Amino acid sequence: MIRVLDTVVLSRGLREYGLIRGDLGTVVHCYAENKSFEVEFVTGQGITIAVVTLSKSDIRPMQGNEILHVRDAGNLLLRF
């Protein structure tokens, strides 16, 4: 079960937000019946890139044995 403040992995890219499959986000709200979620995506400095409503099929919980990866978000910050 996905809960508020869980770290989740994006299962598909969201081109309109500049997000790609595998980006990490934090669940900030769970809607009724745990079918959709508000997920916040931030930089390493805590700057919000996007807050997106996603369905359960769009995200999955991060697993403890996964390797984290970093990419530059400079071009995404220009949107704000």
C-alpha positions in Angstrom: 0.0 0.0 0.0 1.3 3.5 -0.9 1.0 6.1 1.9 1.7 9.8 2.4 5.4 10.6 2.4 6.4 7.4 0.7 9.1 7.7 -2.0 7.8 6.4 -5.3 9.2 5.7 -8.7 7.6 7.1 -11.9 6.6 4.2 -14.1 6.3 6.3 -17.3 7.6 9.6 -18.5 5.6 12.7 -18.2 6.9 14.9 -21.1 4.7 17.9 -20.2 6.6 18.1 -16.8 10.0 17.1 -18.1 9.9 13.9 -16.0 11.2 10.6 -17.1 10.5 7.0 -16.2 12.5 6.2 -13.0 12.3 9.7 -11.5 11.6 9.7 -7.7 8.8 11.6 -6.1 7.2 11.9 -2.7 3.5 11.1 -2.1 1.9 14.2 -0.6 -1.7 13.1 -0.7 -3.6 9.8 -1.2 -7.1 10.0 -2.7 -10.0 7.7 -1.8 -9.4 4.0 -2.1 -5.7 4.5 -2.8 -6.3 4.7 -6.5 -4.7 8.0 -7.2 -2.1 10.2 -5.6 -0.6 13.7 -5.5 3.2 13.2 -6.0 5.8 16.0 -5.7 9.0 15.9 -7.6 11.9 18.0 -6.3 15.5 18.8 -7.0 18.3 17.8 -4.5 18.0 21.3 -3.1 14.3 20.8 -2.4 13.0 23.0 -5.2 9.7 21.7 -6.5 9.7 20.7 -10.2 6.1 19.4 -10.3 3.2 18.2 -8.2 1.2 15.8 -10.3 -2.0 13.7 -9.8 -1.1 10.2 -10.7 -2.8 6.8 -10.8 -1.5 3.7 -9.1 -0.3 2.4 -12.5 1.9 5.5 -13.0 4.0 4.9 -9.9 5.4 2.2 -7.7 7.1 2.1 -4.3 10.8 2.4 -4.3 12.6 -0.8 -3.3 15.4 -0.9 -0.8 17.8 -2.7 -3.2 17.5 -0.2 -6.0 20.4 2.2 -7.0 19.5 5.9 -7.1 20.5 8.0 -10.1 21.0 11.7 -10.5 20.4 14.0 -13.5 20.5 17.7 -14.1 17.2 19.5 -13.7 18.5 22.9 -14.8 16.2 23.1 -17.8 13.2 22.1 -15.7 13.8 25.0 -13.3 13.3 27.5 -16.1 9.5 26.7 -16.1 9.1 28.6 -12.8 
